[in-house]
């Protein structure tokens, strides 16, 4: 069985081990940075700030059988403020036509934009590669737990939820768009620029071109990466689109990865959230059950949920007996869940 829960200080070393398996932008292989992120999350779960940009949430997926952290996901309470702006490239089209030579063109264009009153952002989705393709859809579990939490505490988030997806990278792990634009104006590699931008964004506004950039002038590999996602990110893109997120015609100014957004109340798992009570008197019947993520009892300042099957009828949750016993679910106890 797998448990979804808020991160704790005791998870730092296991998250560091997880960060060594692949290159994760939001989970760097640096103990001091991971410790800082975890401490910020613990503080947020205990006492979320009214200044949403100060709130950082990390959820982990624990393999209860082996007592091991195998995944993580994150929410930032607000991305894009006057102190730390959100930068993006608007993707548009420009029509050109000459009557003299009876010739016209439609040019793809990019233009730098700045947002100082942004949105809550989901990101940092990490799963141990050994558990990909698992029958329990573990990647979906660790992703959806964020929607369960936001549905339960909507006041802690903005009305819109933002997500930035990773584009395809070349064989060296570099961004074709960065090589075509960013490196020419900032004289640093993609990874260094991305890391610096997470601490100080001033250099973007000072050095990045502010005029219209014509895609025609970019190398084919750079043009073809704009608004696209890498192969490993395709399932995330499909999931977001399925539950109500839409491409905003905006991309990351460094790598061209697409930005997606949705109104919090319109995100399907949140919109269709189940609320009711636990019914332990009626026998569970798997033939009529559906898959859910169920919030389970936890201490103050924590959050816990589990994926299970349940029969939901007349505001009542009828669950497998072993789930009720494992998580101390009491008959008549209030319950909240989302479909998965």
N, C-alpha and C positions, 0 to 999 in steps of 0.2 A: 504493500500500500504506500501511497505517496501523500505527503502533507504539504500544503501551501501555507506559508506563514511569513510574517514580517521578520526581517533580518535581526540578528542579535550580535553583540560584540564577540560572542563565542564562535561566530561563523567566519571571522576574518581570515583565518588560515586556510579554511576550506575554499573560500572564494578566491584566495590567492592561487591555490592549486588548480581551480577551475580556469582561472585566467591564463594558465600556462598551456592549456590545450589548444587554443587558437588565439588569433589577434582580435581582441574585442575592444573597440574604441571606448565603450562605457565601462569596461571592466579591465583596466590596464594591469599589466603584470608588475605592479609596484605596491608593496605592502603599505607604505605610508599613505598613498592615495586611496587605496581600498579602505584603510582604517578611517580616513577622513570622511569618506562617503557613508560608511556604516554608522559612524557616530552621528552624522547629520540625520540619517534615517531614523535611528533610535530616538533622537530628540524630537523629530517630527511626529512619529507615532505616539509618543508620550504627550506632546503638547504642540499641536500644529499652530503655526504663526498666522495671524491675520494678514500679514504680508506674504501672499502666496508664493512669491519668488524665493522665499527662504525655505520652503518646504520641499524635502526630497524623500521619496519613499522607495525602499528596496524590498522586494518580495523574493523569497527563495523557495525552491522546490526540493523537498527532502525525501530521500528514499528511506522510509522508516525501517525496512528490513535490514539495511546495512548501516543506517545512521549516517548517511552521506548526502551532502548538498550536490545536486546534479544540475541545477538551473537557477536562473534569476531573471527578474524583470524590474523595471523602474518607472516611476512617475516623477516629473518635476512640476511642482505646483504652478509655476508660471515661467514660461520661456519668452523673453523679450521685454526688457524694461528700458527706461532712459539711461540707467547705469550700465546695463548689459543688453544692447539692442539685438534684435533678431535680424540677420541679414539674409537676403534671398535674391535670386534672379527671376524676374518675370519673364516667362516664355511667351512670345507673341509672334505676330506675322505682320509684315509690311509689304503693301502692294506697290509695285513700280511699273509704269507704262509709258512708252514713248510713241506718240502719234507719228513722228517723223519716220521711224523705221518699223512702225507697227509691231513692236515687240514689248512684251511685258514679263515681269518676274514676280514671284511671291517669295520674299526672303524671311527666313526664320530669324528672330531677333532675341537678344538677351539684354536686360537692363537691371542694374543693381537697385534694390529697394531696401528700406529700413523700417522696422516695426518696433515701436517702443512701448506698446501696450498689447502684449501678446497673449498666449494661451497656455493652458496646462498641456504638458507634453508627455506622451508615452514613448518609451525607448528602452535601450539596454537589455533587449531580449537575448538571453544566453542559455544554451542547453548543451550539456556534455554530448559531444558527437556520438558517443557510444549508445546513447539513448534515443537517437533520432529514428523515426519510423516505428516507435514503440506502440503496441496495441492500445495503450491507455492515452495516446495523443498528448504526450507530456509537454510538447512545445505549446500546444493550444491551451493546456491547463495553466502554465505559468504566464501566458499572455492574458488569458481571460480573467485571472484573479484580480488584475488591475481594474477591470470593468465592474466586477462584483464590489470591490472596495469603493470605487467612485459612485456607484449606484446607491450605496449605503450612506455615503457622506458627500453628497453633491455640493454642499456649501464650502467644502475645502478646495474646490476647483473652479475654473472659469467655465463659461457657458459653452465654449468650443474646446475641443480636444485636438491637439496637433501631433503629427507623427512625421518623422523624416526617415526615408528609406535609403539604403545603401545602393549605389549604382554598380555596374560592372567595373572591375579593375583589370589592369593588364597583368601579364604573367609575373611581373615584378612586384605586384601589389600597389602600383601607382595609378593615379586617376588621369585618364586621357584629357579631361577638361582642365584639370589643374596644370598639366604639362603645357597645354595650349595657351592658357591665360594666366593663371595664378603665378606660376614660376617666373614668367616674364616680367611681372610687376613687383614681386616680393622676394625673389632670389632665395627661396628656401624650398625644401621638398614638402610633399603633401602631408606626411605624417607630422613633421615639425610644425607646420602651419596650423594643422587641425588641433594639435595639442595646445599651442599658444592661444588659439582662438577661444579655448575653454577657460582661459585665465584672464585674457585681455584682448578685446576686440578692436582697440583703437587703430591698429595697423591696417585693418580691412578698410575702414572708412578713409584713411589717409592715402593708401596706396592702390586700392582696387579701382579700375577704370569706371567712371560714372556715366559715360556716354553710351549710346546704343552700340551693342556688339552684334555684328552680322554673322550668323552661323556659317554663311557661305565662305567666310574667310578662315574658318577653322579647319583643321585636318579632319578627314572622314571619321576616324576613330573617336575624336572628340565630339563631333556632331552626333554620332550614333549613340553616345552615352547619355545625352541630355534627356532627363525625364525617364530614363530606363532604370531597371533594377537588375542586380546580379542574380545569377541562378539560385544561390542559397536564399535570396530574399523573396523569390517568387511566391512561396507559400504565404509569407506575411502579407504581401500585396493583395493576394486573392482573399485572404481572411478579412483584411480591412475593408475591401470593396464589398464583400458579402454582408458585412454588418453595418454599412452605412457611411463609410469614409469615402471622400471624393478627392481626386487629384486637383490641386488648386491652380495649376498652370504656373507653379513656382518651383524652383529647384535650388539646391545648395550651391552657393557661389564657388565653392572649392571643387566639388566633385560632380555636380550636376544631378545628384540623387533627387528624386521627386518628393514633394511635400504633400501630405494628405491631411484632411481635416474633416471633422463632423461635429454637429451639435451634440453635447453630452446627452441630452434627453432623447435624441433620435438614434443613438447607438443601440442596435437591436437587443443585445443582452441586457442593457440597462432599461430600455423601454419595456421589455417583457419580463422584468424581474418578478419572481414569485415571493409572496409574503404570506405567512400563515403560522400554523402550530404543528408541533410534532405529535403524531398519533402512533403510540406504541402498542395500542390494544388491538389494532387490526393487522392481520398477517400480510406481509409483503408478497406481492405477486410479480415476478419478473416479466411476465407476458404483457403487462400494462405499464411498465416502468419507462422512464426517460432519463437520459444522462443530465446531471446537474453539477454545478459547483455550489456547495453548501457551506455557509459560514458555520463554524463550530465554536463551542465555548472557549474563551481565552481570557487571560488576565488583562487588567487595565494596561493600556499602552502597548498592547500587542494586537495581532490579527492572525486568525487561522481559518483555513477552509480546506475542504476535501472534495474530490470528485467521487460521486457515487451515483447509483441508480435510485430512482424514487418514483413512487406513484403519487401524483399530486391531484387531489380532488377536493372540492368544497373547502378550499383554504387549509387543507391538511396534508402533511408530508408523511407518507408511509414508507419507511426505510428498512433495509436489511437489518436484522437483529444485531449482527456483528458490528455494524457501523454505529448503532445506538450505544452499544456497550463500550466500544473502543473510545468514543468521544463523549461519554457521559451525557447522552441526550435523554431528556426527561419528558415523559408524556405531558402534553399541554404547553411545553416550552415554545416560545416564539422562534420562528425560523425564517431565514431569507436565503434565496438562491437564484442563480441564473442558469439558463440552459447552456449546454456545451456539446 
